[in-house]
Amino acid sequence: MAKEIKTILETLFAHHNNWHLQLLQSWPSIVGNIKTDVHLLKIYEDTLVIGVMDSCWLQELYLLSPLLIQTINQKLDLPRIKKLRFKSIGITDKKIKKESHKKVIVEKAIQLTTRETAMLAQVKDKQLATVLHDYLLRIYRENT
């Protein structure tokens, strides 16, 4: 009794102009290897809204828009797409939490040498000593 969504959509769009369905089916072959980073979000009359996982891809695809529009229109029965809009869909909250958790672990592992600690203790201005301490930790973090 269970049917694939593809079959149901084909049945629903059988009486209508199904270029939307044709575009959805062709999307993986249009974007190729970057199909995991680029998602078709919305289809308007002559405009597509494309979600991009990384801002680097956003810039790259924007520059390749004319070629991408040409490729999309070749997959359709008529040249229907005239504009592409790109939207950054970024990283999820889970990834941010994992990255911040990693930073805490790295910060706990870094310790200043005895000499560095002694030299910081000689600085009379406590605020300056704190800034220098944080600066040294940041240098160690960036070099590891």
C-alpha positions, 0 to 999 in steps of 0.5 A: 500500500505504501507508495514512493513520494515520486509516484504520488507527485507524478500522479498529482501533477499529471494534469498540470504543467509539471516542469516543477517536478521535472526540475526537482527530479533533475536537481541532483544532476544539475548541481552534481557533487555539491548536492549535499551543500546546495539545496533547492528551497523555493520555486517561484515563477521564473526565480529559484531560491537556492540554499547554500551551506557555506558562504564560499559556495554562495559566492562561487554559485553567484558568479556561476549564475549564468551558467547554472541558469543555462544548465537548469533551462536545458533540463526543462522543456522550455527556458523558464528560469531567469533569476537565481537567489541564494540564501545562506543556510549556514551551520546548525546550533549543534555544530556551534555547540560542538565547536565551543565545547572543543574550544573549552577543552583546548583552553584547559590543556594550555598552560603557561611556562613557569618563566611566563607566569613569573614575568606576568606576576611582575606586571604591576597593572593587573588589567595589562597582566590579564590581557597579556595572559590571554594573548599568550594563550591565544598564541599557543592555541593558534600554533597547536 
